[in-house]
Structures are given as C-alpha cells and as structure tokens.
C-alpha cells in the first residue's frame, strides 16, 4: 500500500477517564499521512488529553491507538524519536540563546553530533532566526519564540508533529507566517496534527475534527463540513439588529443568532423547513418591526459548522472516509 495512503494515526474507541469525569469518550479517528489535520473544540473538549494519549504521554482508559504503525502505549518509547511535540506555552530555556536551545534539543533527540551544526544552521535560516541566534530566548518576541519552538520541535526531522494551540499568544501576521511553515513541512512529508481555537486556522487544514465534551462530533474536510449545512444559514439585514436579535433567538428551530456588523446571521436546526420558505416566513414576521428588513440564505461558514456540531448532536455527521 502507498505510504501516503496509510493513516499516520488510527484510533478506535479511545477513552480517558479522570475519576468520574470522562475527558475523552470513545473516539474513532484516522489522520491521513502528509497532511495538516486540525483539532477544533471548546475548552475542556478533550483536545489536549487526546494528543497526550496519541504521544504516549498519558495512558488511555480504553481503546486502541496506532501511530506510525506502532501500538501505543506499548511501543511509545519507539515512537518518541519519530514525533515532535509543540505545546501552547513556550517550554524552552529562556536563559539559553537561540542556538543553545536548538543544540540542547538536538542532543535530547539523538541527532548525531556530526550533523548537529549543519542542521541547526539550516533551521536558523529556514525560520529566520540566524540574526538572533546568540540572543537569549527569554528576550525574543512572541512570534520569534514561536518560530524557535517550532524549529526545536522538528530539529530531529520527525515524521509526525503534534502542535497544541501553538499560536495562542502571537499576532495575526505571525500566525499566517507560522501556518506557511506548517504547509512547508507537510509538503516535505511530515504529518501534522494541530489543535486550535481559531476558525481561520481551522479552515486552512486539509481535514478537521471537532470535539465536544470528549466526543468526536464532526470529521471531514472544512469544505465538506460547511457544505453539509447548506440551506440552514441566513442573513437578516435590518436597521435594528440589536432589537431583533432576541426575537429571532426565540424562533422554533433557531440554533444561534449572531450580529455581524449591521446584519444578523441565523443558523437553523437540521429539521428546519426549506430555505426559501424560511426566508419568506422570517421576512413577513419581522416587517412589523422593520419595514426594510431583508432575509436571504447565505453560504455556511466554519463557525456555523462549529455551532451546529456543538449545540445540536448529530447535526454534522462525523466520518472517517
């Protein structure tokens, strides 16, 4: 079988309990090789716990895990040299220089000494850190620290890279540059699993899983997930969005009403009527409050997908196809 067609990660019935709390609840998951796979979910949804189990850092309560062809946790030690792990908080040594941090990580990861210097030089150039290689890591900006942390995570050229909310403390331009670096890694053959809170980042992923209260509630490409909500999202243009928002929120079948600028975005439940009928009924009902109100069906966004998946169980079908 073609290596790229074999999933980098295959999980069945993955569960983790902490006493009475079920943090991860019977998750089935397949992560394609050589792609950027996203984890999206609210705080406490089980993203970080799942990643720690996939890395072999946390024992599952139930289920089967196979990562890069290895059974986890039984073969976790063999896996560690093949993966990288970047956490959401900066975890390198602030009192060491940029180069010293990379040299330390190269030694920890078993990079041969004869290759260390050239590997570090290449990473310093690739992640635009060459001019600050002797600067203490603690004096770097948020974006610079992020690039250093990514360089440290891939110093041993792992086949699989886990990133747990890696862009939570950097500016938008740094986030864009960071994601360009991730796609460069994927193009070179690395599989990446990235947890995020940002919808724009989730949209960039080749494939996306949404977790909610420990359960996998959606799993597909971002475009396919949005397409599954076709005919369920509407834009209401009105002169009085704040006044009409509570009225719309009380409508039967409405999952959410959000103000976007001067308009309202309405998400309907899966069993709602046809979009054309909804537009007509909504417009007629609201005209008593605003004679100039207009209602139209709009293309679903990933935020709509997220709201539907986390508020309406089964609204967005989870699939492993």
N, C-alpha and C positions, 0 to 999 in steps of 0.2 A: 504493500500500500504506500502511496505517496506520503512522505513525511509531513508535508503541509496539510494533508487531508486528515491526518490523525490528530484528534484533540490534544492540546497540551495539558488540559485538565479535564478529568471526568469524575463527577461526584454523584453518588446515589444515596438518598435518604440521610444526608448529613444533618446531624442534630447535636446541639450542645446545650446542656442544662447547667445552671448555677443554682443549686438547691431547687426551689420551686419555680424559678424563672427559666423559661425556655427561650434562650437567646437566639438560637438558630433551629428552625423547625422543619426537619425532613426536606431538605433542599436537594433537588436534582439539577445538575449543572454540567454543561460542556463548554469549554473555552477553546475556540479554534486556534491553531498554531499561527504564528507570524501575523497576528492582528492585535489591535488595541481594543480590549474588551472592558466596558465600563460597568461599574457598580454604582447605582444611584439609589438613595434611600434617606429617609429622615434619620435624625439622631436616635440611636437605640434600635435601629432596624436589623442589626446583626452583620453589617459590612466588615467591620474590623475583626470581629470574632471569627467570621468565615475565613478571612485572609490569614489569620494566625493559625487556624487549623490546616489550611492548604500548605502553609510553610512548614508544618510540623512543629510549631511552637506551642500548640495547645491540643490536648487530646480531645477527640470527639466523644460524645456520649453514645452515639450510634452512627451507623452509616459507613460507606466505603469511599475512599479517596485514592485517586490515581493521578499523579503529577509527573509529567515527562516519562511516563512508563513505569514509574516507581510507586509501590504501595506505601501510603502514608497512614499512620506514623511509623510503621515498621522499618521503612527504608529512609527515614528522614535525614539521617546523617549523610547518606549518599546524595541526597537531593541538595543539601546546603551549598555545595560548590557549584551547582548549576543554576542557582537562582540569586536574584538581588532583591533587596527589600528597602524601600524608602518610606519612612514614616512622615506624618504630618508635622511633627516638630523637629527642629534641627538637632541632630543627635551626634554631630561630630565634635571634635575638641576645639573649643573657642580659643585656647591658649597655644594652639599649634598653628603654623602657617598653612596656607592652602596646599602647597606641595607636601608638607609633612603629614597632613591629614590623608592625602592620597597615598603616600608611601606606607603609612601605617595600615590603611585598608588593604593595600596590595599584599602586605605581609600576612595579614589576618586571613585573606582569601587564598593564600598559597600561590600567588603569581611568582614565577621563577625570577630570582634576582637579576639574571642577565637580561630579562625582558622588562623589568620594572621601570627603568628610566625612560625607555622609548615609549612605553605605554602611557606613563604619566605625561610626557611631553605631548603626545597625541591628544590626550584628554584635555589638557590645558588649552590647546589650540581649538579643539572642537567646541568647547563650552566657554570660550572667550574669557579665560582666566589667566592667560600667560602673563599679562602685565601686572597681575596682583598675586603671583604665585608665592612671594615671600611675605605677603600681608597676613596678619593673624586672622583666622576665620571669624573671631568674635567682632572684628571691625567691619565686616562685609555688610552690604545692604541686603534686604530680604531676597531680591532677585538673584544676587550673586551667591548668597548662601544656598539658594535652591539649586543653582547650577552646579555648585560644588557637591551638594548632597547627591545629585544625580550622577555626577562623574564618579563619586565614591561607590555608588551602588552598582555601577557597571564596570568597575576597574578590572574585574576578572572575566569580563565578557560573558555574562550569564545568558542562558537560553531563555529564561523566563524572569520577568521583572514585576514585582508587586509594588504598587505605589498607593499608599493610604492617605487620601486627601492631601496630595503633595503641594497644592497651590493655594492653601487656605490663607496664607498671610502675605501674598505678593500682589503687585499692581496688575491691571489688565494687560499691559504690554508685555510684562514679564511672563504672564500666563500664556499669552499667544506664542512667545518665543519658546517657552518650555514645551508646548504641545508640538511645535515643529520639530524639536529634538526627539520627542517620543516617536513621531512618524518616521524619522530617520532611522531610529533603532528598529522599528517594525520592518521597514524596507530591507534592513540588513539581516533580518531573520529572527529577531527577538520577539517573543510573545509578551504582551504587556497587559496586566490586569490593574485597572485604575479605579479607585473609589473617589467619588466627587459629590459635591453639593451643588455644583454649577450646571445649569441647563445648557449653556453654550458649550461647555466641555463635554457633556454627555452626548450632544448632537454630533460631536466630532468622532465618536467611537465607531468602529466598524460594526460592533454589536453591543447591546446594552441589556443588563439585567436590573430590574427594580426589586428591591427587598423592602418589606414592610412587616414589622413586628416578627422578624425572624423567618418569614416565608418569602419564597420567590413568587412574585405576583405578575411578572412580565419578563420576557426574554426573547429579543429579536433585534433586527436592525432598527435604528431610530426611525427610518422612513416607514418601515412596515408597522411599527407600533403606532405611529401617528396616523397612518392610513386606516388602521382598524377603528379609529374614532370618526371616520368620515360621516358627515351629516349630523353631528352631535354638538358642534361648537358654533356659536352665533355672536355677531357683533351688533350691539344696540347703540346707535348714535342718537344722542339726546342732549337737550340743553340743561338737563337737571340730573346728571348721573348719580350724584350722592343721594338725591331724594328717591330715585327709582331703584337703587340697588337693594334696599330692604324688601321692597315689593317683589322684585324678581326672585330674591332668595327664598321666598315663601311659596313659589310656584311648585306644584307637584312635578317631580322628576328632575328638578334642578339640583345638580351636584355642587356647583360653585358659581359665584358671580364676582368678577374682579374688575376694578376700574383700571383701564389702560388709557392714560391721557384723559380726553374728554368723552370717551366711549366706555361701554361696559362689555365685557367678554363673558358669555354664558356657556356653561358646559352642562349638557343634559345627560340623563341616565341612559343606559343601553336600551331600555324598553320604551324609549320616547317615540312619539309619532314621527312621520316623515318630516324632513327638514322644511319643505315648502309649507306644510300645514302649521308647523310650529311658528314659522316666520309670520304667517297671516294672523294666527291667534294672539301672538305676543304683541304685534303691532296694534291690533284692534284694542287689546286690553290696556295698552299704555297710552293711547292717544288722548284719553281724558286728562292725563297728567301733563302731556307734552304733545301738542298738535303736530310738531315737526319730527316726531320720532321715526326712525327707520330701523329695520331689522333685516339682517342678511346672514346666510350661512357663510362661514369662513373656514380656511384650511386649519386643521388642528395643529397645535404646537406640541413640543415635547413636555412643556409644563402642563398642558391639558392631559397628556398621557399619564404623567405622574399623579395628578389629582385623581383621575379616574381609577388608576391602579391601586391607590392607597385609600380611597374613600368608598370604592364600590368593588368588593371582592368578585373576581372573575370578569371584570369589565374588559381587561386587556389580557388575552389568553397568553399564558406562558408556554413557550415551545422550545424544543431543543433541535429543531430541524436545521 
